[in-house]
Amino acid sequence: VHSKVACLMTERVEPLSLTKLLEDEEEALSLGLLEVLQALDFLHSAGVCHGNISQTSIFTTSGGRWRLGGLEEVSPASETGVAKDIQALGLVITEIMAHCKLDQSLRFRDYVKSNFMLPDIKRIPTAKTILQQPFFNQPFCKLFTFLTKFPVQSASDKVDFFKTATDKLKALSTRIVSRHLLPLLLSRYIFMDETAQKFLTPNLLIPKSSDIIPSSFEPILPLSLFHSDVIPQLKILFMVPDTGIRLHLLQLWPYLVGHIDREDLQHVFLPYILQGM
């Protein structure tokens, strides 16, 4: 690559104000707000204020991730500017959590109303302080955080995680698992892990309605989510030219093949299987 060549990476997003937040995904709000607060904390730590926080400056990706944009008003950080960012975020949070019903959501919304919009800016908490709230320590957020930092986790922590992951995932909404965690849970690093192959990945890939499920497996996702979310991940995994990944996929193949339509089998999966042979 020439030194004068620059590359710009983008992703398709839409403003949060236009995003339909599903009622059965209320748990996912904690993750979205976690990502926004982490971005805001990064800006403040870097010595700048956002200055333009609203629902139109927060965007969502097709995979459900939240991105903080609208950086046209960025300015050098000041005590007042930092406080105004938190106040503006407080308004956004009260708007999007107006119809929340879960106890943890209601407690966090009350915390926001009581602390984000105080007239005395010295009493307004920082983004870093807000991130310590119990709202961001829920199992869903902890799972996501662990997975995003998976490569730097210790070997013992990884083993403990995989041995208990199925039970933790079963305690969440299947839509939450499928939409927000599945791409991370089936990433290459995790899929190559021997402990994950034994305790976790079969439970993610094999749908609940499979007719032949070994007693050692505990499928997590229903057939509908297998079709909509698992099959796209399978297509990605079959593209990885790694012997360990391919052999694990082929070991599970008898429990999957009956749920994949003929066109995908013939034009997507078969060419990769033949290539491997």
C-alpha positions as CSV (number, residue, x, y, z in Angstrom):
1,V,0.0,0.0,0.0
2,H,1.4,3.4,-1.0
3,S,2.0,5.8,2.0
4,K,-0.3,8.4,0.3
5,V,-3.2,6.1,0.0
6,A,-5.9,6.4,2.7
7,C,-8.8,4.0,3.3
8,L,-12.2,4.9,4.8
9,M,-14.3,2.1,6.4
10,T,-18.0,2.7,6.8
11,E,-21.0,0.6,7.8
12,R,-24.7,1.0,7.1
13,V,-26.6,2.7,9.9
14,E,-29.8,4.6,10.6
15,P,-30.6,7.2,13.2
16,L,-31.9,5.9,16.5
17,S,-34.9,8.2,16.1
18,L,-35.9,6.1,13.1
19,T,-35.1,2.7,14.6
20,K,-38.0,0.6,15.9
21,L,-37.0,-0.5,19.4
22,L,-38.8,-3.8,20.0
23,E,-40.5,-4.3,23.3
24,D,-39.2,-7.8,23.7
25,E,-35.6,-6.4,23.3
26,E,-35.8,-4.1,26.3
27,E,-32.8,-5.8,27.7
28,A,-30.8,-4.7,24.7
29,L,-31.2,-1.1,25.7
30,S,-28.5,-1.6,28.4
31,L,-26.0,-2.7,25.7
32,G,-26.9,0.2,23.4
33,L,-26.5,2.8,26.1
34,L,-23.3,1.1,27.3
35,E,-21.8,1.6,23.9
36,V,-22.9,5.2,23.7
37,L,-21.5,6.0,27.2
38,Q,-18.2,4.3,26.4
39,A,-17.9,6.4,23.2
40,L,-18.7,9.6,25.2
41,D,-16.2,8.6,27.9
42,F,-13.6,8.2,25.2
43,L,-14.3,11.7,23.9
44,H,-14.2,13.3,27.3
45,S,-11.0,11.4,28.2
46,A,-9.5,12.6,25.0
47,G,-10.2,16.2,25.9
48,V,-13.2,17.0,23.7
49,C,-16.9,17.5,24.2
50,H,-19.5,16.1,21.8
51,G,-21.9,19.1,21.9
52,N,-24.6,17.6,19.8
53,I,-26.1,14.6,21.6
54,S,-29.7,13.6,20.6
55,Q,-31.5,10.7,19.1
56,T,-30.4,11.9,15.6
57,S,-26.7,11.7,16.5
58,I,-27.0,8.1,17.8
59,F,-27.1,5.5,15.1
60,T,-27.9,1.7,15.0
61,T,-26.3,-0.9,12.7
62,S,-28.2,-3.8,11.1
63,G,-26.7,-6.0,13.8
64,G,-28.1,-3.9,16.6
65,R,-24.9,-2.0,17.6
66,W,-25.3,1.6,18.7
67,R,-22.8,4.2,17.3
68,L,-22.3,7.8,18.5
69,G,-22.0,10.1,15.5
70,G,-23.0,13.7,14.7
71,L,-19.6,15.1,15.6
72,E,-20.0,18.4,13.8
73,E,-20.1,20.3,17.1
74,V,-17.1,18.8,18.8
75,S,-15.1,21.3,20.8
76,P,-12.3,21.3,23.4
77,A,-13.5,19.9,26.7
78,S,-14.7,22.2,29.5
79,E,-16.5,21.5,32.8
80,T,-19.7,23.1,31.3
81,G,-19.4,21.3,28.0
82,V,-18.9,17.9,29.6
83,A,-21.9,18.5,31.9
84,K,-24.1,19.6,28.9
85,D,-23.2,16.3,27.1
86,I,-24.4,14.3,30.1
87,Q,-27.6,16.5,30.4
88,A,-28.4,15.9,26.7
89,L,-27.8,12.2,27.0
90,G,-30.2,12.2,30.0
91,L,-32.9,13.6,27.8
92,V,-32.3,10.9,25.2
93,I,-32.4,8.2,27.8
94,T,-35.6,9.4,29.4
95,E,-37.2,9.5,25.9
96,I,-36.2,6.0,24.8
97,M,-36.9,4.5,28.2
98,A,-40.3,6.1,28.6
99,H,-42.2,2.8,28.2
100,C,-39.8,0.4,29.8
101,K,-41.2,-2.1,32.3
102,L,-38.3,-4.1,33.7
103,D,-37.2,-3.3,37.2
104,Q,-33.6,-2.6,36.3
105,S,-34.6,-0.3,33.5
106,L,-37.0,1.7,35.8
107,R,-34.3,2.0,38.5
108,F,-31.8,3.3,35.9
109,R,-34.3,5.7,34.5
110,D,-35.0,7.1,38.0
111,Y,-31.2,7.5,38.5
112,V,-30.9,9.4,35.2
113,K,-33.8,11.8,36.1
114,S,-32.3,12.4,39.6
115,N,-28.7,13.0,38.5
116,F,-28.2,13.9,34.9
117,M,-30.1,17.2,34.7
118,L,-29.2,18.9,38.0
119,P,-28.8,22.7,37.9
120,D,-25.4,22.4,39.7
121,I,-23.1,21.0,37.0
122,K,-20.5,20.0,39.6
123,R,-22.9,17.4,40.9
124,I,-23.6,15.8,37.5
125,P,-21.8,12.4,37.2
126,T,-19.2,11.8,34.6
127,A,-19.6,9.1,31.9
128,K,-17.0,7.0,33.6
129,T,-19.0,7.1,36.9
130,I,-22.3,6.3,35.1
131,L,-20.7,3.2,33.6
132,Q,-20.3,1.8,37.1
133,Q,-24.1,1.6,37.6
134,P,-25.7,-1.8,38.1
135,F,-27.7,-1.3,35.0
136,F,-24.5,-2.0,33.0
137,N,-23.6,-5.0,35.1
138,Q,-26.4,-7.2,33.9
139,P,-25.6,-10.7,32.6
140,F,-26.3,-9.6,29.0
141,C,-23.8,-6.7,29.2
142,K,-21.2,-8.9,31.0
143,L,-21.5,-11.6,28.3
144,F,-21.0,-9.0,25.5
145,T,-18.1,-7.3,27.3
146,F,-16.3,-10.7,27.9
147,L,-16.8,-11.7,24.2
148,T,-15.5,-8.4,22.8
149,K,-12.3,-8.8,24.9
150,F,-12.1,-12.6,24.3
151,P,-8.5,-12.7,22.9
152,V,-7.0,-11.1,26.0
153,Q,-8.9,-13.2,28.5
154,S,-7.0,-15.8,30.6
155,A,-7.1,-19.5,29.7
156,S,-8.9,-20.3,32.9
157,D,-11.5,-17.6,32.5
158,K,-12.2,-18.8,29.0
159,V,-12.8,-22.4,30.3
160,D,-15.1,-21.2,33.1
161,F,-17.0,-19.0,30.6
162,F,-17.7,-21.8,28.1
163,K,-18.7,-24.3,30.8
164,T,-21.4,-21.9,32.1
165,A,-22.3,-20.0,28.9
166,T,-25.2,-22.2,27.8
167,D,-27.1,-21.7,31.1
168,K,-26.5,-18.0,31.0
169,L,-27.7,-17.7,27.4
170,K,-30.8,-19.8,28.2
171,A,-31.7,-17.2,30.8
172,L,-31.9,-14.5,28.1
173,S,-34.4,-13.9,25.4
174,T,-33.6,-16.1,22.4
175,R,-34.0,-13.0,20.1
176,I,-31.5,-11.1,22.2
177,V,-29.0,-14.0,21.9
178,S,-29.6,-14.5,18.2
179,R,-29.4,-10.8,17.2
180,H,-26.8,-9.4,19.6
181,L,-24.5,-12.2,20.7
182,L,-24.5,-14.9,18.0
183,P,-21.9,-13.2,15.7
184,L,-19.5,-12.9,18.7
185,L,-20.3,-16.4,20.0
186,L,-19.5,-17.9,16.6
187,S,-16.5,-15.8,15.8
188,R,-13.4,-17.6,14.5
189,Y,-11.4,-17.2,17.8
190,I,-14.2,-18.8,19.8
191,F,-15.2,-21.5,17.3
192,M,-11.6,-22.8,17.3
193,D,-11.5,-23.2,21.1
194,E,-11.7,-26.8,22.1
195,T,-13.7,-26.1,25.3
196,A,-16.2,-24.0,23.3
197,Q,-16.6,-26.9,20.8
198,K,-17.4,-29.2,23.6
199,F,-19.7,-27.0,25.8
200,L,-21.1,-24.2,23.7
201,T,-21.0,-24.2,19.8
202,P,-23.2,-27.3,19.3
203,N,-25.9,-25.7,21.5
204,L,-25.8,-22.6,19.3
205,L,-25.8,-24.3,15.9
206,I,-28.2,-27.1,16.4
207,P,-31.9,-25.9,16.5
208,K,-34.3,-27.0,19.2
209,S,-36.5,-28.8,16.8
210,S,-33.8,-31.1,15.5
211,D,-35.1,-34.7,15.5
212,I,-31.8,-36.3,16.4
213,I,-30.2,-34.4,19.3
214,P,-27.6,-36.2,21.4
215,S,-28.3,-36.1,25.2
216,S,-25.1,-34.1,25.8
217,F,-26.4,-31.2,23.7
218,E,-28.7,-28.4,24.9
219,P,-29.9,-26.4,21.9
220,I,-30.7,-22.8,22.7
221,L,-32.3,-21.3,19.6
222,P,-35.6,-22.3,17.9
223,L,-35.8,-23.3,14.2
224,S,-37.1,-19.9,13.1
225,L,-33.9,-18.1,14.4
226,F,-31.8,-20.9,13.0
227,H,-33.0,-20.0,9.6
228,S,-32.8,-16.3,10.0
229,D,-29.6,-15.9,12.0
230,V,-27.6,-19.2,12.4
231,I,-27.4,-20.1,8.7
232,P,-25.8,-16.8,7.7
233,Q,-23.2,-17.4,10.4
234,L,-22.7,-21.0,9.0
235,K,-22.0,-19.6,5.6
236,I,-19.3,-17.4,7.0
237,L,-17.7,-20.2,9.0
238,F,-17.6,-22.5,6.0
239,M,-15.6,-19.8,4.2
240,V,-12.8,-20.0,6.8
241,P,-10.0,-22.4,5.4
242,D,-9.1,-23.8,8.8
243,T,-9.0,-27.6,9.4
244,G,-10.2,-27.4,13.0
245,I,-13.2,-25.3,12.1
246,R,-14.2,-27.4,9.1
247,L,-13.9,-30.7,11.0
248,H,-16.1,-29.3,13.9
249,L,-18.7,-28.2,11.4
250,L,-18.7,-31.6,9.7
251,Q,-19.1,-33.3,13.0
252,L,-22.3,-31.3,13.6
253,W,-23.4,-31.5,10.0
254,P,-25.8,-34.4,10.5
255,Y,-27.9,-32.4,12.9
256,L,-28.0,-29.3,10.7
257,V,-28.3,-30.5,7.1
258,G,-32.0,-31.4,7.4
259,H,-32.9,-27.8,8.3
260,I,-31.0,-26.1,5.4
261,D,-32.8,-25.6,2.1
262,R,-31.7,-27.4,-1.1
263,E,-30.5,-24.2,-2.9
264,D,-28.1,-23.2,-0.1
265,L,-26.9,-26.8,0.2
266,Q,-26.1,-27.1,-3.5
267,H,-24.8,-23.6,-4.2
268,V,-23.2,-22.5,-0.9
269,F,-22.2,-25.3,1.3
270,L,-21.4,-28.2,-1.1
271,P,-18.7,-26.2,-3.0
272,Y,-16.9,-25.5,0.3
273,I,-17.2,-29.2,1.4
274,L,-15.8,-30.4,-2.0
275,Q,-13.0,-27.9,-1.8
276,G,-12.1,-29.2,1.7
277,M,-12.1,-32.8,0.4
